[in-house]
Amino acid sequence: MKIIKRSGTEVNFDIAKIMAAVTKANNEVVHNERLSDEQIEIISRNVENICKEMNRSLSVEEIQDLVENQIMNFRAFSVARKYITYRYKRALVRKSNSTDEQILSLLECNNEEVKQENSNKNPTVNSVQRDYMAGEVSKDITKRLLLPQDIVDAHEQGLIHFHDADYFAQHMHNCCLVNLEDMLQNGTVISETMLEKPKSFSTACNIATQAIAQIASSQYGGQSISLSHLAPFVQVSREKFRRKVREEFETAGIQCSDDKINEVAEMRVREEIKNGVQMIQYQVITLMTTNGQAPFVTVFMYLNEVPDGQLKDDLALVIEEMLKQRIQGVKNEQGVWITPAFPKLIYVLEEDNIREGEKYWYLTELAARCTAKRMVPDYISEKIMKQLKVDKNGEGQCFPCMGCRSFLTVYNDENNKPKYYGRFNQGVVTLNLVDVACSSGKDKDKFWKILDERLELCKRALMCRHYRLKGTPSDVAPILWQNGALARLKKGETIDKLLYGGYSTISLGYAGLCECTRYMTGVSHTQEGGTEFALELMKYLNATCKRWAAETNIDFSLYGTPLESTTYKFAKCLQKRFGKIPGVTDKNYITNSYHVHVTEEISAFDKLRFEAQFQPLSPGGAISYVEVPDMMNNIPAVLSVMQYIYDNIMYAELNTKSDYCQECGYTGQIQIITDNDGKLIWECPNCGNRNQDKMNVARRTCGYIGTQFWNQGRTQEIKERVLHL
């Protein structure tokens, strides 16, 4: 059995240390108020047994809380006071150098919590360590100087989660839709170097990837680009190749028809598209931003984003090549083709690609094969999205999310035209709905009262984010604010006008709707009585966001928080505050957003149908998924799910498995088992390999695919997922 020290280091549980600490406190009280040696041993054994039952590694703080409770159970109040006083004195000493141990432990690669914090960061790499070290200092400054104490306390207790506190000290925003069209068509500046409008498709791809790296280093969330912004440069290359081929034939003295010239030029166009797409894929994967990871890039593939004709056909060529290369994957160190984490792909399902016989059906078949093998693309239904995202002119809109699921609100610019690219999200604060429920003791009136109190806390925390951005000069990130990625502001001009009036959004996140509903109603939110409560709660959260927006002229939006490492943090805090409540707090994770619980038996189509009613109530971000087995030999089933998505739900994905064992060459699903210490570990089912450095595992855990493994809470959630198909 393991415990996690304050530094984050994981060590073996040692009952002798508990007995020694209690004995020390015991010896400081008068003789007739002391515990007996037998009682001290019982206290220590009780703590040990509780730790074993938790099925996870407890922190030192949690264990000390258990010790206090056990001492109090024996009514040894004087001993308890001495023990608490000792803890308090040690806490004061630690407070003076609160970040030192954390930083030193992560530099030595033995900080277990940091190792598993981000499933796409390798904590042994210098650049990642540097980012984490800066993050620890930034979090310390944020907690001590920048945030009100009650918000810090609520975050620490797991009542709310103040996302990305390690970046809050800087004037940085969350995620965005890159206005790549503006940057390419009107030129941009990268690292003080002017880049004019590209003269070819491959140059456009090169500029795009360089811009992505710069943008990712200037914010802390994901960014999305659209292939429709690159597609016009296919024609630029086509015209260039036609001129060049004609010159080559004339120089060689060969008489040739225009048709032949165009045929040869088209072959070169196809080759350039292949090279350009490969450049995007490989540069995105191999680029490293200043925070030590590949850019969190989403590539949007939407045919109807351009008009019919040559441009649409060229976009189809680019989409086709993007899917083909993603099906192939990338090679690992052993030269084996594996599933990369990025770029994330989104494919829009439309009238001209959703049924067999339609013009672009072949792309949808290709997308299905890509999903079966590499877990992407995800799917947006143009039909459903246009029903849900309606602008002030009454026109439905279809546009990508920013990163894994964060959607902008509909917006019309000063010319009354819809605008999405060049917009961004100011930040997220997530409300732990499970804690609201458990704090109410199942009293409905008390539930709504506590909810209002927590929502007000969230609003103040979100306004802290807003005010941290307000007054930010455009000079802090020229590529974002001055050179077209998000705006074309002047030097010295602040970004303030982009924070109001709906241009950007700010997100109220929520987590644990399933467990919250189960506690308050006694049934799952998929069952009668539970569903009604869950929908009522979601509508109330939306109404609150609309009220805040009216009060502030800031677009507050309700966001289905994906929860990566936070799911474990919330679960631990809930267990500490309320113990293990069956079906509510008895897991080491809580459910993302509105999702059906991962252990609940439900078919793929029933799950999508059920969750579809929650997506309109989560306008700031929502995605649904179905968990499926290996689908490589069942592409028709994948296509059936995709067609169901088109007709029923706005945004969804299929979770397949694509793992590789470097020890024996096994491909398939690496399994999760429990070792002798009660810890969940990954094991190859073929050779028994348990070395994470010798396996490639890819799982979608929060919208994005993760490849660097996960904390114990998220790992349990992955292990317990049931198949929906």
C-alpha positions in Angstrom: 0.0 0.0 0.0 1.3 3.4 -1.0 0.8 7.0 0.3 1.6 10.3 -1.3 3.8 12.7 0.6 3.3 16.5 0.5 6.1 16.7 -2.1 4.1 14.5 -4.4 6.5 11.5 -3.9 4.8 8.1 -3.6 6.2 5.9 -0.7 5.1 2.7 1.1 2.6 3.0 3.9 4.4 2.7 7.3 2.1 2.1 10.3 5.1 2.7 12.6 5.1 6.4 11.7 1.4 6.7 12.8 2.1 4.9 16.1 5.1 7.1 16.7 3.2 10.4 16.0 0.3 9.4 18.3 2.7 8.2 21.0 4.6 11.6 20.9 1.3 13.5 21.3 0.2 11.0 24.0 3.4 11.6 26.1 2.8 15.3 26.2 -0.5 15.0 28.2 -1.0 14.2 31.9 -0.9 10.5 32.8 -4.6 10.0 33.6 -5.6 11.5 30.1 -3.2 9.3 28.1 -4.1 6.5 25.7 -2.9 3.0 26.5 -0.4 1.3 24.1 -3.1 -1.1 23.1 -5.4 1.9 22.2 -2.6 3.5 20.1 -2.2 0.3 18.2 -5.9 0.0 17.6 -6.0 3.6 16.3 -3.1 2.9 14.0 -4.6 -0.4 12.7 -8.0 1.3 12.1 -6.3 4.0 10.0 -4.4 1.3 8.1 -7.6 -0.6 7.3 -9.4 2.5 6.2 -6.5 3.3 3.8 -6.7 -0.2 2.3 -10.5 0.1 1.8 -10.0 3.4 -0.2 -8.4 1.5 -3.1 -6.1 4.4 -3.9 -3.0 6.1 -2.5 -4.0 8.6 0.3 -2.1 11.8 0.9 -0.3 12.5 4.2 -3.0 15.1 5.0 -5.8 12.6 4.5 -4.1 10.1 6.8 -3.5 12.7 9.5 -7.2 13.6 9.3 -8.0 9.9 9.9 -5.7 9.7 12.8 -7.4 12.8 14.4 -10.8 11.1 13.9 -9.7 7.9 15.5 -8.2 9.7 18.5 -11.4 11.5 19.0 -13.3 8.2 18.8 -11.5 7.2 22.0 -12.5 10.6 23.5 -8.8 11.3 24.1 -9.4 15.1 23.6 -6.2 16.2 25.2 -4.1 13.9 23.0 -6.1 15.1 20.0 -5.3 18.7 20.8 -1.6 18.0 21.1 -1.7 16.1 17.8 -3.6 19.0 16.1 -1.2 21.6 17.5 1.8 19.7 16.2 0.2 19.6 12.7 -0.5 23.3 12.8 3.1 24.2 13.8 4.5 22.0 11.0 2.1 23.6 8.6 3.4 27.1 9.5 6.9 26.0 8.9 6.0 24.5 5.5 4.1 27.6 4.5 7.2 29.7 4.4 8.7 27.5 1.6 5.5 25.9 0.2 6.8 25.3 -3.3 10.3 24.1 -2.6 9.6 20.4 -2.0 7.1 20.2 -4.9 9.7 21.7 -7.3 12.6 19.5 -6.1 10.5 16.3 -6.3 9.3 17.0 -9.9 12.9 17.8 -11.0 13.9 14.4 -9.6 11.0 12.7 -11.5 9.5 11.2 -8.3 6.4 13.5 -8.0 3.7 11.0 -8.5 0.9 13.5 -8.8 2.7 15.7 -11.4 3.7 12.6 -13.4 0.0 11.8 -13.9 -1.4 15.3 -14.1 -1.5 15.7 -17.9 -1.8 12.7 -20.2 0.1 14.5 -23.0 3.1 15.8 -21.0 6.2 13.7 -20.4 7.4 14.9 -16.9 10.9 13.6 -17.4 11.6 16.1 -20.3 13.5 19.3 -19.3 11.0 21.6 -21.0 8.1 20.0 -19.2 9.9 20.2 -15.9 10.6 23.8 -16.6 7.0 24.5 -17.3 5.9 22.6 -14.1 8.4 24.5 -12.0 7.2 27.8 -13.3 3.6 26.5 -12.7 4.3 25.7 -9.1 5.6 29.2 -8.5 2.7 30.7 -10.4 0.2 28.7 -8.4 1.8 29.8 -5.2 1.6 33.5 -6.3 -2.0 33.0 -7.4 -3.1 31.5 -4.2 -1.3 33.9 -1.9 -1.6 37.1 -3.7 -4.0 37.1 -6.7 -7.2 35.3 -5.6 -9.5 35.9 -2.7 -9.0 33.4 0.1 -12.5 32.0 0.0 -12.0 31.1 -3.7 -8.7 29.5 -2.9 -10.2 27.5 0.0 -13.2 26.4 -2.2 -10.7 25.2 -4.9 -8.6 23.3 -2.3 -11.7 21.7 -0.8 -12.9 20.6 -4.2 -16.1 22.6 -4.1 -15.0 24.3 -7.3 -12.0 24.0 -9.6 -10.2 27.1 -10.7 -8.7 25.7 -13.9 -5.1 26.4 -15.0 -4.1 28.3 -11.9 -0.5 27.7 -13.0 -1.1 30.2 -15.9 -3.3 32.7 -14.0 -0.4 35.0 -13.0 0.2 35.8 -16.6 -2.3 37.6 -18.8 -3.3 34.5 -20.9 -6.6 33.2 -22.1 -7.9 29.7 -22.6 -8.6 28.5 -26.1 -9.5 29.9 -29.5 -10.5 29.5 -33.2 -7.5 30.7 -35.2 -8.3 33.1 -38.0 -6.0 31.3 -40.3 -7.8 32.8 -43.3 -6.8 36.3 -42.3 -3.2 35.3 -41.5 -2.7 33.6 -44.9 -4.7 35.9 -47.2 -3.5 39.2 -45.6 0.0 38.1 -44.3 1.2 37.8 -40.8 4.3 38.3 -38.6 6.0 35.5 -36.8 9.0 36.2 -34.5 9.2 39.7 -36.0 9.5 38.3 -39.5 6.9 39.3 -42.2 5.3 36.4 -44.0 3.3 37.5 -47.0 0.4 35.6 -48.7 1.7 32.1 -49.7 2.4 31.4 -53.3 1.7 27.6 -52.9 -0.3 25.1 -50.9 2.8 23.7 -49.2 4.0 27.1 -48.2 0.5 27.8 -46.7 0.8 24.6 -44.7 4.2 25.5 -43.5 3.1 28.9 -42.3 0.1 27.4 -40.6 2.2 25.0 -38.5 4.6 27.7 -37.5 1.7 29.9 -36.5 0.2 27.0 -34.5 3.4 26.7 -32.4 3.5 30.4 -31.7 -0.2 30.6 -30.8 -0.1 27.5 -28.6 2.8 29.1 -26.7 0.8 32.3 -26.1 -2.3 30.7 -24.5 -3.0 27.6 -22.3 -5.9 25.9 -24.1 -6.5 24.3 -27.4 -6.7 26.0 -30.8 -8.6 25.0 -33.9 -7.9 25.6 -37.6 -10.1 24.9 -40.6 -8.8 23.1 -43.8 -11.2 25.5 -45.7 -8.6 28.3 -45.0 -5.9 26.2 -46.7 -7.9 24.9 -49.6 -7.7 28.1 -51.8 -4.0 27.6 -52.1 -4.5 24.4 -53.9 -5.6 26.4 -56.9 -2.6 28.8 -56.5 -0.3 25.7 -56.7 -2.4 24.3 -59.6 -1.9 27.5 -61.7 1.8 27.6 -60.8 2.2 24.0 -61.9 0.3 24.5 -65.2 2.7 27.4 -66.1 5.7 25.4 -65.1 4.7 22.3 -67.0 3.9 24.3 -70.1 7.4 25.9 -69.9 9.0 22.5 -69.5 7.3 21.0 -72.5 8.1 24.1 -74.6 11.7 24.1 -73.5 12.0 20.4 -74.5 10.3 21.1 -77.8 7.4 18.9 -77.1 4.0 19.7 -78.6 1.3 19.1 -76.0 -2.4 19.8 -75.6 -3.8 21.8 -72.7 -5.5 18.7 -71.4 -2.2 16.9 -71.2 -0.6 19.9 -69.5 -3.4 20.0 -67.0 -3.1 16.2 -66.4 0.6 16.5 -65.5 0.0 19.6 -63.4 -2.8 17.8 -61.5 -0.4 15.0 -60.6 2.0 17.5 -59.1 -0.9 19.2 -57.3 -1.8 15.8 -55.7 1.8 15.3 -54.7 1.9 18.8 -53.1 -1.3 18.2 -51.2 0.2 15.0 -49.9 3.4 16.8 -48.8 1.5 19.7 -47.3 -0.7 17.5 -45.2 2.2 15.4 -44.1 3.9 18.6 -43.1 0.9 19.6 -40.9 0.7 16.1 -39.3 4.5 15.7 -38.6 5.2 19.3 -37.6 2.2 19.4 -35.2 3.4 16.1 -33.6 7.1 17.0 -33.4 6.7 20.7 -32.5 7.1 21.5 -28.9 5.5 24.6 -27.4 7.0 26.5 -24.5 5.1 24.3 -22.0 6.8 21.2 -23.2 4.1 19.5 -25.2 2.7 19.3 -28.7 0.2 22.0 -29.6 -3.4 21.0 -28.7 -4.6 21.5 -32.3 -7.9 20.6 -33.8 -8.3 20.4 -37.6 -11.9 21.1 -38.8 -13.0 19.4 -42.0 -16.3 21.0 -43.3 -17.1 20.8 -47.0 -20.0 23.3 -46.9 -17.7 25.9 -45.4 -16.8 26.7 -49.0 -19.1 27.2 -52.1 -19.7 24.4 -54.6 -17.2 24.1 -57.5 -13.5 23.8 -57.8 -12.8 25.1 -54.3 -15.0 22.5 -52.7 -13.5 19.8 -54.7 -10.0 21.0 -53.7 -11.1 21.0 -50.0 -12.3 17.4 -50.5 -8.8 16.5 -51.8 -7.2 17.9 -48.7 -9.7 16.2 -46.4 -9.1 12.9 -48.2 -5.3 13.2 -47.8 -5.7 14.2 -44.1 -7.8 11.1 -43.4 -5.5 8.7 -45.4 -2.4 9.9 -43.5 -4.1 9.7 -40.2 -5.2 6.1 -40.9 -1.5 5.3 -41.5 -0.5 6.9 -38.2 3.0 7.8 -37.2 6.0 5.6 -36.5 7.3 5.2 -32.9 10.9 4.7 -32.0 10.8 1.1 -33.1 9.4 2.1 -36.5 6.0 0.7 -35.8 2.9 2.7 -36.9 1.0 3.9 -33.9 -1.9 6.3 -33.1 -0.7 10.0 -32.5 -2.5 12.2 -30.0 -2.6 15.3 -32.4 -3.9 16.9 -34.4 -7.4 16.1 -33.3 -9.7 15.8 -36.3 -13.4 16.9 -36.6 -15.4 15.8 -39.7 -18.7 17.4 -40.4 -21.6 15.2 -41.5 -23.7 16.8 -44.2 -26.4 16.1 -46.7 -23.8 15.4 -49.5 -21.7 13.0 -47.5 -24.0 11.1 -45.2 -25.7 8.6 -47.5 -24.3 6.1 -49.9 -24.5 7.5 -53.4 -23.9 11.2 -52.4 -21.0 12.9 -54.0 -18.7 12.9 -51.0 -19.8 9.6 -49.4 -16.3 8.2 -50.1 -14.9 10.7 -47.6 -17.3 9.5 -45.0 -16.3 5.9 -45.6 -12.7 7.0 -45.2 -13.5 8.8 -42.0 -15.2 5.6 -40.6 -12.1 3.6 -41.3 -10.0 6.3 -39.7 -12.1 6.2 -36.6 -12.0 2.5 -36.4 -8.2 2.5 -36.5 -7.1 5.8 -34.9 -10.0 7.0 -32.8 -10.5 10.2 -34.9 -12.2 12.0 -36.4 -15.0 13.2 -34.1 -18.3 14.1 -35.8 -20.4 17.2 -35.9 -23.9 17.0 -37.4 -24.4 20.0 -39.6 -28.1 19.5 -39.5 -28.4 19.3 -35.7 -25.9 22.1 -35.0 -27.7 24.5 -37.3 -30.9 23.8 -35.3 -29.1 24.6 -32.0 -26.7 27.4 -33.0 -29.0 30.1 -34.5 -27.8 33.7 -34.8 -29.8 36.9 -34.4 -30.8 36.8 -38.0 -32.5 33.4 -37.5 -29.8 31.6 -39.5 -28.3 28.3 -38.2 -24.5 28.1 -38.0 -22.0 25.3 -38.1 -18.5 25.9 -36.7 -15.7 24.0 -34.8 -15.2 23.8 -31.1 -12.1 25.3 -29.6 -10.0 22.4 -28.5 -11.8 19.3 -27.1 -15.4 20.6 -26.7 -15.5 24.3 -25.8 -17.9 26.1 -28.2 -18.3 29.8 -28.8 -21.7 31.5 -28.6 -23.3 32.6 -31.9 -22.1 36.1 -32.9 -22.6 38.6 -35.6 -20.0 41.2 -36.3 -20.5 45.0 -36.9 -21.5 44.1 -40.5 -24.1 41.7 -39.2 -22.2 38.7 -40.6 -21.5 35.6 -38.5 -18.0 35.5 -37.1 -16.3 32.6 -35.3 -12.6 32.5 -36.3 -10.5 35.0 -34.4 -12.6 34.5 -31.2 -11.6 32.9 -27.9 -12.5 31.8 -24.4 -11.4 33.8 -21.4 -11.3 30.8 -19.0 -13.1 28.2 -17.0 -14.2 27.6 -13.4 -16.0 24.3 -12.7 -18.7 23.6 -10.1 -18.6 20.3 -8.3 -22.3 19.3 -8.5 -21.8 16.2 -6.4 -20.6 18.3 -3.5 -23.6 20.6 -3.7 -25.9 17.5 -3.5 -24.0 15.8 -0.6 -23.8 19.1 1.3 -27.6 19.4 1.2 -28.3 16.0 2.9 -31.0 15.3 0.3 -33.0 18.4 1.3 -34.2 19.9 -2.0 -34.7 23.4 -0.6 -31.3 23.3 0.9 -29.8 22.0 -2.3 -31.0 25.0 -4.3 -29.8 27.4 -1.6 -26.3 25.9 -1.5 -26.3 25.8 -5.3 -26.9 29.6 -5.4 -24.1 30.2 -2.9 -21.7 28.1 -4.9 -22.7 29.7 -8.2 -22.1 33.1 -6.8 -18.6 31.9 -5.7 -18.1 30.6 -9.3 -19.1 34.0 -10.7 -16.6 35.9 -8.6 -13.9 33.4 -9.5 -14.7 33.8 -13.2 -14.7 37.6 -12.9 -11.2 37.2 -11.4 -10.2 35.6 -14.7 -11.9 38.4 -16.7 -10.2 41.2 -14.7 -6.9 39.4 -15.1 -7.3 39.8 -18.9 -8.8 43.3 -18.8 -6.1 45.9 -19.6 -3.8 43.4 -21.3 -1.8 45.2 -24.0 -1.8 43.5 -27.4 2.1 43.5 -27.2 2.0 40.5 -24.8 1.3 38.1 -27.7 1.7 40.0 -31.1 0.7 36.9 -33.2 -2.6 36.7 -31.4 -3.7 40.3 -31.0 -1.7 42.3 -33.7 -1.0 39.9 -36.5 -4.3 38.2 -37.3 -4.6 35.0 -35.3 -7.3 36.7 -33.2 -7.2 40.4 -34.0 -5.4 43.2 -35.8 -5.0 45.6 -32.8 -2.4 48.4 -32.7 0.7 48.2 -30.6 -0.1 49.3 -27.1 -3.8 48.9 -27.6 -5.5 46.7 -25.0 -7.7 43.7 -25.8 -10.6 45.0 -23.7 -13.1 45.5 -26.5 -12.7 41.8 -27.3 -13.8 40.8 -23.8 -17.3 42.2 -24.0 -20.4 42.0 -26.2 -20.2 38.3 -27.0 -16.9 38.5 -29.0 -15.3 36.1 -26.4 -16.9 33.7 -23.9 -16.2 32.8 -20.3 -17.2 29.3 -19.1 -19.1 28.0 -16.1 -18.0 24.4 -16.0 -20.0 21.6 -14.3 -19.2 18.0 -13.3 -20.9 15.0 -11.8 -24.5 15.6 -13.0 -25.0 11.8 -12.8 -23.8 11.4 -9.2 -25.6 14.6 -8.1 -28.9 13.3 -9.5 -28.4 9.8 -8.0 -27.8 11.3 -4.5 -30.8 13.7 -4.7 -33.3 11.3 -6.3 -32.1 7.9 -5.5 -31.9 6.9 -9.2 -29.6 7.5 -12.2 -30.3 10.6 -14.4 -31.2 8.1 -17.1 -34.2 6.9 -15.1 -37.6 8.4 -14.6 -37.5 11.0 -11.8 -33.7 11.4 -12.3 -33.9 12.7 -15.8 -36.4 15.4 -14.8 -34.3 16.6 -12.0 -31.1 16.6 -14.1 -32.8 18.7 -16.9 -34.2 21.1 -14.3 -30.8 21.6 -12.9 -29.2 22.2 -16.3 -31.9 24.7 -17.2 -31.2 26.5 -14.0 -27.5 26.7 -14.6 -28.2 28.1 -18.1 -30.6 30.7 -16.8 -27.9 31.7 -14.3 -25.4 32.2 -17.1 -27.8 34.3 -19.1 -28.5 36.5 -16.0 -24.8 37.0 -15.5 -24.3 37.9 -19.1 -27.1 40.5 -18.9 -25.5 42.0 -15.8 -22.0 42.2 -17.2 -22.2 42.3 -21.0 -19.8 39.2 -20.9 -20.9 36.0 -22.6 -21.1 33.5 -19.8 -21.8 30.0 -21.2 -22.4 26.6 -19.5 -19.6 24.2 -20.3 -19.5 20.4 -19.8 -16.1 20.1 -18.2 -14.0 17.3 -19.5 -12.1 16.7 -16.2 -8.7 15.1 -16.7 -6.8 15.0 -13.4 -9.5 17.0 -11.7 -11.9 14.0 -11.6 -9.5 12.3 -9.1 -9.1 15.5 -7.1 -12.9 15.9 -6.8 -13.4 12.3 -5.9 -10.8 12.4 -3.1 -12.3 15.6 -1.7 -15.8 14.1 -1.7 -14.6 11.0 0.1 -12.8 13.2 2.7 -15.9 15.3 3.3 -18.7 12.7 3.1 -17.1 9.3 3.2 -18.0 6.6 0.6 -21.6 6.9 -0.4 -22.6 3.9 -2.7 -23.2 5.1 -6.3 -22.2 8.6 -5.4 -18.7 8.9 -3.9 -17.5 5.3 -3.8 -15.4 5.7 -7.0 -12.0 7.4 -7.4 -13.6 9.6 -10.1 -16.8 11.4 -10.8 -18.6 11.6 -14.2 -17.7 14.2 -16.8 -20.4 16.8 -17.4 -23.8 15.2 -18.2 -22.5 11.8 -19.4 -24.1 8.5 -18.6 -22.0 6.8 -15.9 -19.2 4.7 -17.5 -20.4 1.5 -15.7 -24.0 1.8 -16.8 -25.2 -0.7 -19.4 -26.7 1.1 -22.3 -26.6 0.7 -26.1 -24.8 3.2 -28.3 -28.0 4.5 -29.9 -29.8 4.8 -26.6 -26.8 6.6 -25.1 -26.6 9.1 -27.9 -30.4 9.6 -27.9 -30.4 10.2 -24.1 -27.4 12.6 -24.1 -28.7 14.5 -27.1 -31.2 16.3 -24.9 -28.4 17.7 -22.7 -26.3 19.2 -25.5 -28.5 22.2 -26.1 -28.3 22.8 -22.4 -24.5 22.8 -22.5 -24.0 25.5 -25.1 -20.5 26.4 -24.0 -19.2 22.9 -24.6 -20.5 19.4 -25.0 -19.5 16.1 -26.6 -20.9 12.6 -26.3 -19.2 9.3 -26.9 -19.8 5.7 -27.3 -17.4 3.1 -26.2 -16.8 0.4 -28.8 -14.5 -2.6 -29.3 -12.1 -3.1 -32.2 -14.2 -2.0 -35.3 -11.6 -2.5 -38.0 -13.6 -5.4 -39.4 -17.0 -3.8 -38.9 -16.9 -0.5 -40.8 -20.7 -0.7 -41.6 -21.5 -0.5 -37.9 -19.3 2.6 -37.6 -21.1 4.2 -40.5 -24.4 3.3 -38.9 -23.4 5.2 -35.7 -22.2 8.1 -37.8 -25.5 8.3 -39.6 -27.3 8.2 -36.2 -25.2 11.0 -35.0 -26.1 13.1 -38.1 -29.9 12.7 -37.4 -29.9 12.9 -33.6 -27.0 14.7 -31.9 -24.7 17.7 -32.5 -21.3 16.4 -31.5 -20.1 12.9 -30.8 -17.2 10.5 -31.0 -16.4 6.8 -30.9 -13.9 5.5 -28.4 -11.9 2.7 -30.0 -8.6 1.2 -28.7 -5.2 1.3 -30.5 -2.3 0.1 -28.3 1.1 -1.4 -28.9 3.5 -3.4 -26.7 7.2 -2.6 -27.5 8.3 -5.8 -25.7 6.4 -8.4 -27.8 4.9 -6.5 -30.7 1.3 -7.0 -29.5 -1.3 -4.7 -31.0 -4.8 -4.4 -29.6 -5.9 -3.4 -26.1 -3.4 -3.1 -23.2 -5.3 -4.0 -20.1 -5.5 -2.5 -16.6 -4.9 -4.7 -13.6 -4.5 -4.2 -9.9 -1.0 -4.9 -8.4 -0.2 -6.2 -4.9 -0.2 -2.7 -3.5 -3.7 -2.1 -4.7 -2.5 0.2 -7.4 -3.9 0.1 -11.0 -1.3 -0.6 -13.6 -1.1 -1.3 -17.3 -0.2 -4.7 -18.5 0.3 -6.3 -21.9 -2.2 -9.3 -22.1 0.3 -11.1 -24.4 3.6 -10.9 -22.6 2.8 -9.4 -19.2 4.9 -6.3 -19.8 4.1 -3.6 -17.1 6.8 -1.1 -18.1 4.9 2.0 -19.3 8.0 3.2 -21.1 7.8 0.1 -23.2 4.2 0.4 -24.4 2.2 2.9 -26.5 -1.3 3.4 -25.1 -3.8 5.9 -26.5 -7.2 6.6 -24.8 -9.6 9.4 -25.2 -10.2 10.7 -21.7 -11.4 14.3 -22.0 -12.1 14.9 -25.7 -8.5 14.8 -26.6 -6.5 11.5 -27.0 -4.0 11.0 -24.2 -0.8 9.1 -24.6 1.2 9.6 -21.4 -1.0 7.7 -19.0 -3.3 9.0 -16.2 -3.7 9.3 -12.5 -5.4 6.5 -10.5 -8.8 8.1 -10.6 -8.9 8.4 -14.3 -7.3 5.0 -14.8 -10.1 3.4 -12.7 -12.7 5.2 -14.9 -11.0 3.9 -18.1 -10.9 0.4 -16.6 -14.6 0.4 -15.7 -16.0 1.6 -19.0 -18.5 -0.7 -20.5 -19.0 -1.2 -24.2 -22.0 0.4 -25.9 -21.8 -1.5 -29.2 
